[in-house]
């Protein structure tokens, strides 16, 4: 008889020790967003715990930085194998505490195994270089060394994926880290710590803490031992942490929010683009930083796109991510439902029309109907604020110049999407869009071998691809002469 694994036992992880909840330790309940039921108890770290975690990371760094890249690679590879073996249980727990469909959670887990393998291989290729000297008696070398102890902060929408990117990059470069994962969806991060330890990662290389985000961030970012900050989350919080890190001359990687424009031109495969974007928009109930969130459709294609998009998107059935009939999961918590209601109300007040959806479902959990709105002015809240949910404003444009201008009008610059069968238009628009990732006629972002990151308010630096280690390495120049000049 098949036995369903219980929900992950939540814990802090400091210097190789898992510290579970116990009376007297502060903590919080973890809630299933599909039902509102409490499914676990998460312990919080106190200041002493944070200091112990940093101290453990520093001790581990002194030896981990000298471990052969081949051995570091082998550990990450073993972790990838373990992740694939444990993926079904990890995915089920992601669905329980984060809400996304089980198939989406399983896809997240398997993609993280690819990221571990990519970093395992790429970490063996952190090269320096030799600079030809002006004096034949001099040797000039450039070497790249791990920066030191890192502090990483990861969000709730992709709890395993976002943590894996940072953990793999830090460990693969020879750094150690203290990771604060998402308190509302913590199970996958605890599972990641367990499988890395089982894969042979030395104690102290990865430490996991939870708690009041502001308190934890303030302490870790300003801690003198911490040399690198990596954060994925909102623009507002990212700017605060970047300013705090800058005051202490610490390098940062910031993957912040977006408000991704979708540009659909008259010559595109309009109905296919509509159906493709509807599926992507529904993923994780729209709670994705690169989710399509501003739809600009050229006048000739507008009626066809709107009909096909609403037909595909508006009929999706929200429900519990573990139910086989569900086509979209819940929002992460009640605050996201309230945010959707507020955005829709503002849109209607500003003259927008609800084509489908527009209301929360009257049932347990945090569900909101897939929603399409039209007729919104560009300065409405829906068009200027990242919605992070299942709402899609669709508007029309006339020319390429107008579409690009409106797409670039916001300070965000993370992802963008273009649909056209014109090579000239594709080239012109991809050159003009101010976004870190431009996808033409498909979705090509988020692969292990490609860089993921934004520009302007959407962040600093990239994760993934050959750029993945850049934020975790310092450059050292060595100039050596055979004899002291006379």
FIBAVEX-867829 format. One record per residue (C-alpha): residue number from 1; chain; x, y, z. Coordinates in nm, 4 decimals, always signed. Example, Ala and Ser with C-alpha at 12.3 -4.5 7.8 and 13.67 -1.06 7.14 Angstrom:
BEGIN
REC  pos  unit         x         y         z
REC    1     A   +1.2300   -0.4500   +0.7800
REC    2     A   +1.3670   -0.1060   +0.7140
END
This chain:
BEGIN
REC  pos  unit         x         y         z
REC    1     A   +0.0000   +0.0000   +0.0000
REC    2     A   +0.1371   +0.3426   -0.0985
REC    3     A   +0.1906   +0.5726   +0.1999
REC    4     A   +0.1719   +0.9491   +0.1529
REC    5     A   +0.4719   +1.1173   +0.3140
REC    6     A   +0.3856   +1.3635   +0.5922
REC    7     A   +0.4442   +1.7344   +0.5531
REC    8     A   +0.8081   +1.8361   +0.6016
REC    9     A   +0.9299   +1.8742   +0.9606
REC   10     A   +1.0234   +2.2426   +0.9674
REC   11     A   +1.3434   +2.3548   +1.1343
REC   12     A   +1.6300   +2.5978   +1.1490
REC   13     A   +1.9540   +2.4550   +1.0112
REC   14     A   +2.2703   +2.5874   +1.1763
REC   15     A   +2.6151   +2.4307   +1.1527
REC   16     A   +2.4735   +2.0977   +1.0374
REC   17     A   +2.2091   +2.0791   +1.3120
REC   18     A   +1.8346   +2.0900   +1.2460
REC   19     A   +1.6575   +2.2813   +1.5237
REC   20     A   +1.2870   +2.1977   +1.5323
REC   21     A   +1.0095   +2.3983   +1.7049
REC   22     A   +0.9888   +2.3624   +2.0794
REC   23     A   +0.8133   +2.5401   +2.3659
REC   24     A   +0.9711   +2.8738   +2.4422
REC   25     A   +1.0995   +2.9373   +2.0897
REC   26     A   +0.9193   +3.1949   +1.8821
REC   27     A   +0.7623   +3.0751   +1.5601
REC   28     A   +0.4619   +3.0863   +1.3334
REC   29     A   +0.2016   +2.8596   +1.1844
REC   30     A   +0.2236   +2.7570   +0.8185
REC   31     A   -0.1092   +2.7567   +0.6359
REC   32     A   -0.2322   +2.5690   +0.3286
REC   33     A   -0.3588   +2.8480   +0.0980
REC   34     A   -0.6083   +2.6125   -0.0676
REC   35     A   -0.7909   +2.5399   +0.2584
REC   36     A   -0.6740   +2.7883   +0.5217
REC   37     A   -0.5778   +2.4958   +0.7481
REC   38     A   -0.2605   +2.5004   +0.9589
REC   39     A   -0.0206   +2.2328   +0.8325
REC   40     A   +0.3014   +2.3045   +1.0232
REC   41     A   +0.4876   +2.5123   +1.2770
REC   42     A   +0.7992   +2.7068   +1.1776
REC   43     A   +1.0598   +2.8061   +1.4384
REC   44     A   +1.2090   +3.1539   +1.4311
REC   45     A   +1.5725   +3.2392   +1.4835
REC   46     A   +1.6783   +3.4829   +1.7532
REC   47     A   +1.9807   +3.7112   +1.7298
REC   48     A   +2.2002   +3.4496   +1.8925
REC   49     A   +2.0928   +3.1980   +1.6281
REC   50     A   +2.1785   +3.4440   +1.3507
REC   51     A   +2.5237   +3.5043   +1.4962
REC   52     A   +2.5848   +3.1306   +1.5288
REC   53     A   +2.4803   +3.0788   +1.1694
REC   54     A   +2.7196   +3.3464   +1.0427
REC   55     A   +3.0015   +3.2122   +1.2592
REC   56     A   +2.9410   +2.8604   +1.1280
REC   57     A   +2.9454   +2.9877   +0.7703
REC   58     A   +3.2735   +3.1703   +0.8306
REC   59     A   +3.4401   +2.8638   +0.9833
REC   60     A   +3.3204   +2.6497   +0.6970
REC   61     A   +3.4368   +2.9061   +0.4402
REC   62     A   +3.7999   +2.8763   +0.5487
REC   63     A   +3.8047   +2.5138   +0.4367
REC   64     A   +3.5311   +2.5102   +0.1678
REC   65     A   +3.7070   +2.7788   -0.0364
REC   66     A   +4.0058   +2.5406   -0.0677
REC   67     A   +3.8028   +2.2348   -0.1648
REC   68     A   +3.8728   +2.1219   -0.5186
REC   69     A   +3.6166   +2.2412   -0.7752
REC   70     A   +3.5892   +1.8755   -0.8761
REC   71     A   +3.4786   +1.7784   -0.5252
REC   72     A   +3.2373   +2.0705   -0.5008
REC   73     A   +3.0988   +1.9626   -0.8371
REC   74     A   +3.0522   +1.6050   -0.7178
REC   75     A   +2.8541   +1.7188   -0.4133
REC   76     A   +2.6208   +1.9328   -0.6242
REC   77     A   +2.5731   +1.6435   -0.8649
REC   78     A   +2.4848   +1.4060   -0.5824
REC   79     A   +2.2391   +1.6676   -0.4551
REC   80     A   +2.0766   +1.6811   -0.7995
REC   81     A   +2.0325   +1.3027   -0.7971
REC   82     A   +1.8774   +1.3126   -0.4503
REC   83     A   +1.6488   +1.5957   -0.5538
REC   84     A   +1.5128   +1.3956   -0.8454
REC   85     A   +1.4547   +1.0978   -0.6159
REC   86     A   +1.2715   +1.3096   -0.3588
REC   87     A   +1.0946   +1.5350   -0.6083
REC   88     A   +0.7436   +1.3833   -0.5669
REC   89     A   +0.7411   +1.4380   -0.1887
REC   90     A   +0.9018   +1.7831   -0.2148
REC   91     A   +0.6551   +1.8865   -0.4854
REC   92     A   +0.3556   +1.7735   -0.2808
REC   93     A   +0.4744   +1.9837   +0.0119
REC   94     A   +0.5271   +2.2859   -0.2149
REC   95     A   +0.1653   +2.2512   -0.3231
REC   96     A   +0.0553   +2.2212   +0.0387
REC   97     A   +0.2246   +2.5384   +0.1640
REC   98     A   +0.2558   +2.7504   -0.1527
REC   99     A   -0.0538   +2.6410   -0.3426
REC  100     A   +0.0584   +2.5877   -0.7026
REC  101     A   -0.0630   +2.2904   -0.9028
REC  102     A   +0.1168   +1.9661   -0.8231
REC  103     A   +0.2398   +1.9341   -1.1817
REC  104     A   +0.3888   +2.2831   -1.1600
REC  105     A   +0.5551   +2.2002   -0.8283
REC  106     A   +0.7023   +1.8819   -0.9727
REC  107     A   +0.8327   +2.0796   -1.2696
REC  108     A   +0.9939   +2.3253   -1.0302
REC  109     A   +1.1687   +2.0463   -0.8418
REC  110     A   +1.3030   +1.8812   -1.1559
REC  111     A   +1.4247   +2.2125   -1.2992
REC  112     A   +1.6145   +2.2731   -0.9754
REC  113     A   +1.8001   +1.9463   -1.0284
REC  114     A   +1.9108   +2.0874   -1.3650
REC  115     A   +2.0317   +2.4049   -1.1933
REC  116     A   +2.2376   +2.2021   -0.9473
REC  117     A   +2.3935   +2.0082   -1.2337
REC  118     A   +2.4633   +2.3238   -1.4349
REC  119     A   +2.6407   +2.4865   -1.1410
REC  120     A   +2.8283   +2.1636   -1.0739
REC  121     A   +2.9721   +2.1782   -1.4250
REC  122     A   +3.0138   +2.5539   -1.4575
REC  123     A   +3.1887   +2.5692   -1.1181
REC  124     A   +3.4712   +2.3615   -1.2698
REC  125     A   +3.5274   +2.6398   -1.5235
REC  126     A   +3.5870   +2.9450   -1.3079
REC  127     A   +3.8902   +3.0598   -1.4988
REC  128     A   +4.1418   +3.3369   -1.4491
REC  129     A   +4.3880   +3.4524   -1.7140
REC  130     A   +4.7509   +3.5332   -1.7822
REC  131     A   +4.8289   +3.8845   -1.9058
REC  132     A   +5.1397   +3.9088   -2.1270
REC  133     A   +5.3931   +4.1218   -1.9328
REC  134     A   +5.5922   +4.4180   -2.0605
REC  135     A   +5.8952   +4.2799   -1.8770
REC  136     A   +5.9851   +3.9145   -1.9540
REC  137     A   +6.0931   +3.8696   -1.5911
REC  138     A   +5.7410   +3.9462   -1.4659
REC  139     A   +5.4426   +3.7159   -1.4455
REC  140     A   +5.0941   +3.8728   -1.4448
REC  141     A   +4.7968   +3.6686   -1.3313
REC  142     A   +4.4288   +3.7386   -1.2806
REC  143     A   +4.2557   +3.4995   -1.0422
REC  144     A   +3.8957   +3.4844   -0.9266
REC  145     A   +3.8299   +3.3987   -0.5644
REC  146     A   +3.5104   +3.3421   -0.3625
REC  147     A   +3.3907   +3.6579   -0.1911
REC  148     A   +3.3181   +3.4921   +0.1455
REC  149     A   +3.0080   +3.4446   +0.3567
REC  150     A   +2.6875   +3.5318   +0.1722
REC  151     A   +2.3407   +3.6179   +0.3020
REC  152     A   +2.0538   +3.5168   +0.0740
REC  153     A   +1.6857   +3.6058   +0.0931
REC  154     A   +1.4360   +3.4124   -0.1177
REC  155     A   +1.0611   +3.4551   -0.1886
REC  156     A   +0.7531   +3.2399   -0.1446
REC  157     A   +0.6323   +3.2059   -0.5043
REC  158     A   +0.9053   +2.9638   -0.6195
REC  159     A   +1.0468   +2.8525   -0.2840
REC  160     A   +1.2729   +2.5752   -0.4137
REC  161     A   +1.3789   +2.7354   -0.7421
REC  162     A   +1.4818   +3.0712   -0.5998
REC  163     A   +1.6718   +2.9126   -0.3121
REC  164     A   +1.8479   +2.6626   -0.5382
REC  165     A   +1.9763   +2.9332   -0.7736
REC  166     A   +2.1443   +3.1192   -0.4893
REC  167     A   +2.2657   +2.8159   -0.2971
REC  168     A   +2.4167   +2.6482   -0.6034
REC  169     A   +2.5912   +2.9661   -0.7185
REC  170     A   +2.7354   +3.0404   -0.3746
REC  171     A   +2.8512   +2.6853   -0.3034
REC  172     A   +2.9783   +2.6257   -0.6561
REC  173     A   +3.1968   +2.9358   -0.6354
REC  174     A   +3.3468   +2.8333   -0.3008
REC  175     A   +3.1356   +3.0622   -0.0828
REC  176     A   +2.9241   +2.9646   +0.2152
REC  177     A   +2.5938   +3.1188   +0.3075
REC  178     A   +2.3152   +3.1929   +0.5493
REC  179     A   +1.9790   +3.1631   +0.3775
REC  180     A   +1.6520   +3.3141   +0.4953
REC  181     A   +1.3778   +3.1440   +0.3025
REC  182     A   +1.0070   +3.2299   +0.2817
REC  183     A   +0.8192   +3.1813   +0.6078
REC  184     A   +0.4875   +3.1110   +0.4331
REC  185     A   +0.6206   +2.8319   +0.2091
REC  186     A   +0.9239   +2.6884   +0.3897
REC  187     A   +0.9118   +2.3132   +0.3287
REC  188     A   +1.1138   +2.3030   +0.0063
REC  189     A   +1.4004   +2.5046   +0.1518
REC  190     A   +1.4268   +2.2716   +0.4518
REC  191     A   +1.4223   +1.9775   +0.2110
REC  192     A   +1.7035   +2.1412   +0.0111
REC  193     A   +1.9171   +2.1738   +0.3236
REC  194     A   +1.8564   +1.8078   +0.4100
REC  195     A   +1.9477   +1.6724   +0.0676
REC  196     A   +2.2650   +1.8843   +0.0443
REC  197     A   +2.3764   +1.7549   +0.3818
REC  198     A   +2.3002   +1.4000   +0.2661
REC  199     A   +2.4997   +1.4685   -0.0524
REC  200     A   +2.8099   +1.5368   +0.1565
REC  201     A   +2.8070   +1.9144   +0.1973
REC  202     A   +3.0248   +1.9962   +0.5010
REC  203     A   +2.8609   +2.1402   +0.8093
REC  204     A   +2.8257   +2.5156   +0.8152
REC  205     A   +2.8419   +2.5670   +0.4396
REC  206     A   +2.4649   +2.6186   +0.4264
REC  207     A   +2.2732   +2.7584   +0.7209
REC  208     A   +1.8989   +2.8135   +0.7184
REC  209     A   +1.7172   +3.0699   +0.9337
REC  210     A   +1.3623   +3.2021   +0.9617
REC  211     A   +1.2037   +3.4907   +1.1453
REC  212     A   +1.0830   +3.8473   +1.1196
REC  213     A   +1.2105   +3.9444   +0.7723
REC  214     A   +1.3043   +4.2993   +0.8686
REC  215     A   +1.4948   +4.1919   +1.1807
REC  216     A   +1.6775   +3.9077   +1.0068
REC  217     A   +1.7695   +4.1224   +0.7070
REC  218     A   +1.8946   +4.4129   +0.9173
REC  219     A   +2.1180   +4.1849   +1.1225
REC  220     A   +2.2602   +3.9792   +0.8380
REC  221     A   +2.3146   +4.2625   +0.5902
REC  222     A   +2.5023   +4.4733   +0.8445
REC  223     A   +2.6959   +4.1831   +1.0000
REC  224     A   +3.0669   +4.2510   +0.9414
REC  225     A   +3.1393   +3.8902   +0.8437
REC  226     A   +2.8810   +3.8827   +0.5635
REC  227     A   +3.0356   +4.0014   +0.2358
REC  228     A   +2.7640   +3.9426   -0.0249
REC  229     A   +2.3862   +3.9938   -0.0310
REC  230     A   +2.1537   +3.8152   -0.2739
REC  231     A   +1.7845   +3.9026   -0.2689
REC  232     A   +1.4798   +3.8094   -0.4749
REC  233     A   +1.1620   +3.9997   -0.3988
REC  234     A   +0.9863   +4.3305   -0.4339
REC  235     A   +1.1430   +4.6473   -0.5713
REC  236     A   +1.0719   +4.8413   -0.2516
REC  237     A   +1.2422   +4.5919   -0.0207
REC  238     A   +1.5248   +4.5349   -0.2682
REC  239     A   +1.6071   +4.9047   -0.2766
REC  240     A   +1.6157   +4.9166   +0.1029
REC  241     A   +1.8508   +4.6196   +0.1248
REC  242     A   +2.0698   +4.7500   -0.1582
REC  243     A   +2.1040   +5.0852   +0.0185
REC  244     A   +2.1881   +4.9110   +0.3452
REC  245     A   +2.4428   +4.6873   +0.1745
REC  246     A   +2.5917   +4.9836   -0.0090
REC  247     A   +2.6458   +5.1672   +0.3163
REC  248     A   +2.8675   +4.8752   +0.4213
REC  249     A   +3.0349   +4.8334   +0.0794
REC  250     A   +2.8903   +4.4889   +0.0197
REC  251     A   +2.8241   +4.3528   -0.3253
REC  252     A   +2.4684   +4.2610   -0.4151
REC  253     A   +2.2621   +4.0599   -0.6588
REC  254     A   +1.9047   +4.1890   -0.6782
REC  255     A   +1.6314   +4.0080   -0.8715
REC  256     A   +1.3333   +4.2366   -0.8189
REC  257     A   +0.9816   +4.2815   -0.9483
REC  258     A   +0.8544   +4.3409   -1.2974
REC  259     A   +0.5442   +4.4326   -1.4961
REC  260     A   +0.6076   +4.2363   -1.8113
REC  261     A   +0.4722   +4.3796   -2.1365
REC  262     A   +0.3346   +4.1521   -2.4078
REC  263     A   +0.3449   +4.3000   -2.7588
REC  264     A   +0.1257   +4.1214   -3.0147
REC  265     A   +0.1552   +4.2500   -3.3729
REC  266     A   -0.0943   +4.2152   -3.6568
REC  267     A   +0.1291   +3.9688   -3.8412
REC  268     A   +0.1618   +3.7300   -3.5442
REC  269     A   -0.0009   +3.3902   -3.5057
REC  270     A   -0.2627   +3.5696   -3.3015
REC  271     A   -0.4852   +3.2900   -3.1683
REC  272     A   -0.1870   +3.0681   -3.0889
REC  273     A   -0.0181   +3.3557   -2.9038
REC  274     A   -0.3363   +3.4178   -2.7051
REC  275     A   -0.3674   +3.0560   -2.5967
REC  276     A   +0.0032   +3.0339   -2.5137
REC  277     A   -0.0055   +3.3480   -2.3003
REC  278     A   -0.3241   +3.2327   -2.1255
REC  279     A   -0.1518   +2.9148   -2.0120
REC  280     A   +0.1538   +3.1036   -1.8952
REC  281     A   -0.0519   +3.3713   -1.7189
REC  282     A   -0.2337   +3.0999   -1.5228
REC  283     A   +0.0907   +2.9435   -1.3996
REC  284     A   +0.1193   +2.9797   -1.0231
REC  285     A   -0.1976   +3.1940   -1.0399
REC  286     A   +0.0030   +3.4743   -1.1981
REC  287     A   +0.2359   +3.4975   -0.8975
REC  288     A   +0.5530   +3.5066   -1.1054
REC  289     A   +0.7906   +3.7993   -1.1417
REC  290     A   +0.8120   +3.7363   -1.5174
REC  291     A   +0.4378   +3.6747   -1.5626
REC  292     A   +0.2829   +3.8538   -1.8616
REC  293     A   +0.0975   +4.1427   -1.7020
REC  294     A   +0.0472   +4.4251   -1.9591
REC  295     A   -0.0966   +4.3138   -2.2921
REC  296     A   -0.0503   +4.5502   -2.5857
REC  297     A   -0.2211   +4.4214   -2.9033
REC  298     A   -0.2061   +4.5907   -3.2427
REC  299     A   -0.5422   +4.7142   -3.3692
REC  300     A   -0.5818   +4.4625   -3.6505
REC  301     A   -0.5188   +4.1677   -3.4193
REC  302     A   -0.6974   +4.3028   -3.1129
REC  303     A   -1.0464   +4.1456   -3.1558
REC  304     A   -0.9074   +3.8034   -3.2432
REC  305     A   -0.6549   +3.8065   -2.9598
REC  306     A   -0.9082   +3.9205   -2.7007
REC  307     A   -1.1619   +3.6545   -2.8006
REC  308     A   -0.9048   +3.3733   -2.8011
REC  309     A   -0.7384   +3.4884   -2.4790
REC  310     A   -1.0657   +3.5184   -2.2867
REC  311     A   -1.1834   +3.1836   -2.4240
REC  312     A   -0.8679   +3.0097   -2.2971
REC  313     A   -0.8067   +3.2078   -1.9775
REC  314     A   -1.1528   +3.2875   -1.8470
REC  315     A   -1.2681   +2.9253   -1.8390
REC  316     A   -0.9795   +2.7958   -1.6281
REC  317     A   -1.0975   +2.6285   -1.3099
REC  318     A   -0.9174   +2.7396   -0.9893
REC  319     A   -0.8883   +2.4811   -0.7163
REC  320     A   -0.6701   +2.2899   -0.4738
REC  321     A   -0.3344   +2.2185   -0.6377
REC  322     A   -0.3555   +1.8542   -0.5294
REC  323     A   -0.6883   +1.8018   -0.7072
REC  324     A   -0.6517   +1.6594   -1.0542
REC  325     A   -0.9336   +1.8756   -1.1902
REC  326     A   -0.7774   +2.2092   -1.0892
REC  327     A   -0.6333   +2.4256   -1.3668
REC  328     A   -0.4991   +2.7062   -1.1483
REC  329     A   -0.4059   +2.7077   -0.7822
REC  330     A   -0.4866   +2.9582   -0.5069
REC  331     A   -0.3125   +3.2818   -0.4254
REC  332     A   -0.0532   +3.2521   -0.1524
REC  333     A   -0.2507   +3.4271   +0.1222
REC  334     A   -0.5473   +3.6512   +0.1873
REC  335     A   -0.3497   +3.9689   +0.1279
REC  336     A   -0.3051   +3.8736   -0.2377
REC  337     A   -0.6822   +3.8326   -0.2759
REC  338     A   -0.7343   +4.1775   -0.1272
REC  339     A   -0.4737   +4.3188   -0.3650
REC  340     A   -0.6579   +4.1730   -0.6662
REC  341     A   -0.9892   +4.3150   -0.5459
REC  342     A   -0.8330   +4.6575   -0.5032
REC  343     A   -0.6759   +4.6554   -0.8503
REC  344     A   -1.0009   +4.5490   -1.0176
REC  345     A   -1.2004   +4.8126   -0.8297
REC  346     A   -0.9571   +5.0831   -0.9409
REC  347     A   -0.9732   +4.9600   -1.3001
REC  348     A   -1.3525   +4.9770   -1.3081
REC  349     A   -1.3473   +5.3210   -1.1460
REC  350     A   -1.1047   +5.4368   -1.4162
REC  351     A   -1.3399   +5.3256   -1.6934
REC  352     A   -1.2164   +4.9712   -1.7466
REC  353     A   -1.4477   +4.6850   -1.8354
REC  354     A   -1.4382   +4.3352   -1.6836
REC  355     A   -1.4519   +4.0848   -1.9691
REC  356     A   -1.4341   +3.7815   -1.7412
REC  357     A   -1.3708   +3.7046   -1.3754
REC  358     A   -1.3108   +3.9955   -1.1430
REC  359     A   -1.4143   +3.8409   -0.8105
REC  360     A   -1.2826   +3.6124   -0.5399
REC  361     A   -1.4320   +3.2647   -0.5107
REC  362     A   -1.6646   +3.2143   -0.2152
REC  363     A   -1.5030   +2.9015   -0.0753
REC  364     A   -1.2293   +2.8118   +0.1726
REC  365     A   -0.8820   +2.9173   +0.0682
REC  366     A   -0.7501   +3.2159   -0.1215
REC  367     A   -0.8903   +3.1897   -0.4730
REC  368     A   -0.9491   +3.4598   -0.7324
REC  369     A   -1.1036   +3.4079   -1.0731
REC  370     A   -0.8900   +3.4485   -1.3863
REC  371     A   -0.9680   +3.8064   -1.4835
REC  372     A   -0.9406   +4.0008   -1.8095
REC  373     A   -0.9973   +4.3765   -1.8279
REC  374     A   -1.0080   +4.6168   -2.1210
REC  375     A   -1.0312   +4.9914   -2.1739
REC  376     A   -0.7806   +5.0872   -1.9043
REC  377     A   -0.5780   +5.4078   -1.9282
REC  378     A   -0.2021   +5.3627   -1.9026
REC  379     A   -0.1921   +5.5428   -1.5672
REC  380     A   -0.4419   +5.3124   -1.3957
REC  381     A   -0.3033   +5.1087   -1.1093
REC  382     A   -0.3386   +4.7850   -1.3046
REC  383     A   -0.1083   +4.9230   -1.5724
REC  384     A   +0.1584   +5.0710   -1.3433
REC  385     A   +0.1700   +4.8336   -1.0419
REC  386     A   +0.2941   +4.4761   -1.0616
REC  387     A   -0.0284   +4.2778   -1.0062
REC  388     A   +0.1295   +3.9458   -0.9045
REC  389     A   -0.1948   +3.7612   -0.9554
REC  390     A   -0.4450   +3.6305   -1.2131
REC  391     A   -0.5506   +3.9652   -1.3628
REC  392     A   -0.4688   +4.0662   -1.7207
REC  393     A   -0.5279   +4.4115   -1.8720
REC  394     A   -0.5542   +4.4027   -2.2532
REC  395     A   -0.5188   +4.7236   -2.4523
REC  396     A   -0.4567   +4.8128   -2.8174
REC  397     A   -0.1856   +5.0045   -3.0047
REC  398     A   -0.1217   +5.1289   -3.3573
REC  399     A   +0.2499   +5.1462   -3.4378
REC  400     A   +0.5728   +4.9767   -3.3347
REC  401     A   +0.6960   +5.3030   -3.1865
REC  402     A   +0.3841   +5.3411   -2.9744
REC  403     A   +0.4034   +4.9849   -2.8449
REC  404     A   +0.7698   +5.0108   -2.7489
REC  405     A   +0.7207   +5.3515   -2.5889
REC  406     A   +0.4360   +5.2297   -2.3720
REC  407     A   +0.6192   +4.9087   -2.2836
REC  408     A   +0.9245   +5.1091   -2.1717
REC  409     A   +0.7232   +5.3748   -1.9882
REC  410     A   +0.7530   +5.2081   -1.6467
REC  411     A   +1.0744   +5.1821   -1.4411
REC  412     A   +1.0572   +4.8018   -1.4475
REC  413     A   +1.2820   +4.6077   -1.6826
REC  414     A   +1.2652   +4.2354   -1.6125
REC  415     A   +1.0918   +4.0271   -1.8818
REC  416     A   +0.9051   +4.1054   -2.2026
REC  417     A   +0.7237   +3.9081   -2.4718
REC  418     A   +0.6886   +3.9775   -2.8432
REC  419     A   +0.4738   +3.7981   -3.1011
REC  420     A   +0.5394   +3.8715   -3.4675
REC  421     A   +0.6233   +3.6868   -3.7873
REC  422     A   +0.8340   +3.9781   -3.9109
REC  423     A   +1.2077   +3.9383   -3.8667
REC  424     A   +1.2451   +4.3138   -3.9027
REC  425     A   +0.9892   +4.3850   -3.6294
REC  426     A   +1.1389   +4.1218   -3.3992
REC  427     A   +1.4861   +4.2714   -3.4365
REC  428     A   +1.3671   +4.6314   -3.3997
REC  429     A   +1.1586   +4.5614   -3.0910
REC  430     A   +1.4101   +4.3342   -2.9173
REC  431     A   +1.6742   +4.6052   -2.9600
REC  432     A   +1.4447   +4.8760   -2.8260
REC  433     A   +1.2834   +4.7042   -2.5267
REC  434     A   +1.4423   +4.7965   -2.1948
REC  435     A   +1.4184   +4.4548   -2.0327
REC  436     A   +1.6720   +4.2029   -1.9133
REC  437     A   +1.4931   +3.9205   -2.0963
REC  438     A   +1.3144   +3.9433   -2.4307
REC  439     A   +1.1136   +3.6404   -2.5479
REC  440     A   +0.9995   +3.6334   -2.9108
REC  441     A   +0.7195   +3.3931   -3.0089
REC  442     A   +0.7868   +3.1662   -2.7102
REC  443     A   +0.8996   +3.1519   -2.3481
REC  444     A   +1.2764   +3.1097   -2.3297
REC  445     A   +1.3687   +3.2405   -1.9839
REC  446     A   +1.4527   +3.0593   -1.6582
REC  447     A   +1.6702   +2.7823   -1.8007
REC  448     A   +1.9786   +2.6826   -1.6057
REC  449     A   +2.2111   +2.7727   -1.8923
REC  450     A   +2.0633   +3.1195   -1.9561
REC  451     A   +2.1076   +3.4372   -1.7486
REC  452     A   +1.8059   +3.5507   -1.5480
REC  453     A   +1.7930   +3.9121   -1.4383
REC  454     A   +1.6608   +4.2584   -1.5074
REC  455     A   +1.7629   +4.6171   -1.5564
REC  456     A   +1.6546   +4.9495   -1.4102
REC  457     A   +1.4267   +4.8987   -1.1058
REC  458     A   +1.4049   +4.5263   -1.1739
REC  459     A   +1.7455   +4.4508   -1.0368
REC  460     A   +2.1219   +4.4186   -1.0516
REC  461     A   +2.3116   +4.1145   -1.1783
REC  462     A   +2.2048   +3.7811   -1.3224
REC  463     A   +2.1508   +3.4287   -1.1979
REC  464     A   +2.2041   +3.1285   -1.4223
REC  465     A   +2.4104   +3.0968   -1.7382
REC  466     A   +2.7827   +3.1606   -1.7495
REC  467     A   +2.7139   +3.4842   -1.5574
REC  468     A   +2.5867   +3.2930   -1.2551
REC  469     A   +2.9064   +3.3158   -1.0468
REC  470     A   +2.9941   +3.6781   -1.1220
REC  471     A   +2.8363   +3.8146   -0.8054
REC  472     A   +3.0110   +3.5588   -0.5827
REC  473     A   +3.3680   +3.6128   -0.6999
REC  474     A   +3.6261   +3.8833   -0.6472
REC  475     A   +3.8996   +3.9573   -0.8986
REC  476     A   +4.2602   +3.9567   -0.7813
REC  477     A   +4.5539   +4.0705   -0.9923
REC  478     A   +4.8942   +3.9181   -0.9100
REC  479     A   +5.2111   +4.0727   -1.0510
REC  480     A   +5.5268   +3.8736   -0.9691
REC  481     A   +5.8872   +3.9437   -1.0616
REC  482     A   +6.1654   +3.6865   -1.0412
REC  483     A   +6.4016   +3.9365   -0.8743
REC  484     A   +6.3708   +4.2658   -0.6917
REC  485     A   +6.4524   +4.5537   -0.9293
REC  486     A   +6.7947   +4.7029   -0.8642
END
